[in-house]
Amino acid sequence: VSDFMRFNSKMIRYEGKVPLIEFTQVKTGKIMAIPLSKRARVILEKRGGEFPRRITDQRYNEYIKEVCKLSGIIQKIQGSKINPETLRKETGHFPKYELVTSHIGRRSFATNNYGHIPTSLLINVTGHATESMFLEYIGKTVTEKAIQLAEYFEV
């Protein structure tokens, strides 16, 4: 959230015909250049090339929970959240939408694109230092990696 809430149209530049958004990561200080997807370009075109207004991390997290609830992401899962009465972290089974935070975007992007986009490119975009850190992050076990490799042998 700290990175993409700062996005603005001045951060977009073209490398040939490829639109890139360039920024410096808040957490790492790393300079990033990421191509804008077709979906992002369509949305920006509808908005006259401008990004949505900036909102707080807290407000973003409230909105993403609401969107997930409206989308039917209500199955109960194990997790933890802050109890608003005691202000203490509690573990239990909660509707999934209650546990969703802004971080879900990064993890979902990494998990959903693993095996479709070369891992080295995903590592670069997610900001992980090593492939082993990335694979641990997306929850790939040794067995899952072996099965994926086997699929290449079968081709």
N, C-alpha and C positions, 0 to 999 in steps of 0.2 A: 504494500500500500504506500509506503513512504516514497517509493520510486514513481509509481504510475500516477499518483495524485499530483505530481509536479509536472506531468506532461503538458506541453502546450505546442501550438503550431510552429513556433520558432525552432523547435527541436527536430523538425522533419527536414531532411535533405534528400536529394536524389543522387544516386550513383547510377548514371545512365538513366534507365527507365525504372529502376528499383527504388521505391520510397523507403527510407530508413528513418527510424527514430533514434537519435543519439542522446545519451544522458550519462551521467556519472552516478553509479550506485551509491546510495547513502551509506549502507552498511559496510561495503568493502572499499569504496573509493575507486572502483574499477570503471573504466570508460566502456560503455556498451553501445553497440550499433545493431539494431534489430530490425529486420524487414517488417513493414506493416502488412498484415494479412489482407486479403481481399475484403473480408467482412469488416475489418477496421476501416479500410479506405471508404467503403460504402457508407458507413456510419458517419465518418468525418465529412464526406461529401454532402450528406443530408444536413450537417450542422455548419455548412459554410467553411469547412476546414478547421473548425475549432473543437477542442476537447470539452467534455462536460466541465462544469464549474467544480472547483476543488471542495471536498467535504472532509470532515474529520475522520480519523480512523474509527472512532467509536460509532459515528453515524453510519459509515460504510458497513460496519459489522452488523448494525441493527438492520439495515436495508437488505443485506445478503441473507440474513436469517428469514426475513419476511418473504423474499423471493423464493427461497427454498421451501418454506411452508406452503406458499401458494402453488408451487410446482409439485406438491405431493410428496416431498422428501420427509416423511413423517415416521418411518419405521424406527422402533426403539433400538438403540445401540449402546454399548458400553462406552463410557467416556467421563470426562470431568468438566465442571464449570463452576463459576463463582456463584454462591448463594447470595442473592441480593439483600437478604435480611441479616446474615451473619458476616458477609463479605469474606467468607472462607471458601476455598476450593473444595468441592464435594465430588466424589466419584459415585457413579451409579448408572442406571439405564435411563436414557433420555431420548425424546424424539430427536432424530438426527439433525433437523434444522436448527435446534437449540444449540448444537455444538459447533456449527459451521462458523468459520471466521474467514477473514480475507486471505489467509494463507492457503485456503483450499484451491485458489486459482493456480498458484505456482505448482502445487503438488499434482493437481489434476492435469495440468498441461504436461508435466513431466511423465506421469504415468500413462496418460492416453496416447502420447506420441512415441513412447518407448517401443522400439521395434519397427517404427514407421519412418522416423527421422534418425539419421546416424547419431549414435550416443555422444560422439564428440561434439556435435552441434548442440544437442540438448544440454550437455554439461556447460557449454559456453553460455547459453542463454539463461540457465538457472543459476549460474554463478558458483557451482560446486567446484572445489579445488581438484578433486580426483574422481575417477570413474567408480572406485569402490565406495566413496562417500555418496555419490549419486545413486548407485544401485541400492545401497542401504536405505537411502531417503525414499525411494519409490517402493521399497519392500520386496525386492527380488531376492529369492533364496538361491542357493547354489543349485538346487534341483531345477528350479524354474529356468535358470540360465542355461543349464545343460539341455533341457528340453527344447529351448529356443534354438540352441546351436544344432540340435538334431534335425530341426525343420530345414535348416540350410543343407544338411547332408542328404536329405530326401529329395531335394529339388533336382 
